[in-house]
């Protein structure tokens, strides 16, 4: 039983570490959108939805880690 729990814990840690890298993608996406909106005067309609989806995925998947 301990071996099964250890394996599940390793899988959870691996998945959490992989999904925690979404914060880097989210940071770049927010930075690009702010630059695009204010400096280039060209906002994107899809960016807000993408940010919400990335944050939701990061919160749900990296939360277990």
C-alpha positions in Angstrom: 0.0 0.0 0.0 2.9 2.4 0.8 4.3 1.8 -2.7 1.0 2.8 -4.3 0.8 5.9 -2.2 4.4 6.8 -3.0 3.7 6.4 -6.7 0.6 8.5 -6.6 2.5 11.2 -4.6 5.3 11.2 -7.2 2.8 11.6 -10.1 1.1 14.4 -8.2 4.4 16.2 -7.7 5.4 15.8 -11.3 2.1 17.1 -12.6 2.2 20.0 -10.1 5.7 21.0 -11.2 4.8 20.9 -14.9 1.7 22.9 -14.4 3.4 25.4 -12.2 5.4 26.6 -15.3 2.1 28.0 -16.5 2.7 31.0 -14.3 5.6 31.9 -16.7 3.4 31.7 -19.7 0.7 33.7 -17.9 3.2 36.4 -17.0 4.4 36.7 -20.6 0.8 36.8 -21.9 -0.3 39.5 -19.5 2.9 41.5 -20.2 2.4 41.2 -24.0 -1.3 42.2 -23.8 -0.6 45.2 -21.7 2.1 46.3 -24.1 -0.1 45.6 -27.1 -3.1 47.5 -25.6 -1.3 50.6 -24.4 1.8 51.0 -26.6 0.5 49.6 -29.9 -3.2 50.4 -29.4 -4.1 47.0 -30.6 -5.8 44.9 -27.9 -6.6 41.2 -28.6 -10.1 39.9 -28.0 -8.8 36.4 -27.1 -6.2 37.4 -24.5 -8.6 37.8 -21.5 -10.1 34.4 -22.1 -6.7 32.8 -22.5 -5.5 34.4 -19.2 -8.5 33.1 -17.4 -8.1 29.6 -18.8 -4.4 29.5 -18.0 -4.9 30.8 -14.4 -7.7 28.2 -13.9 -5.6 25.3 -15.1 -2.7 26.5 -13.0 -4.8 26.8 -9.9 -6.5 23.5 -10.2 -3.5 21.4 -11.3 -0.6 23.0 -9.4 -2.8 23.4 -6.3 -2.3 19.7 -5.4 1.5 20.2 -5.5 
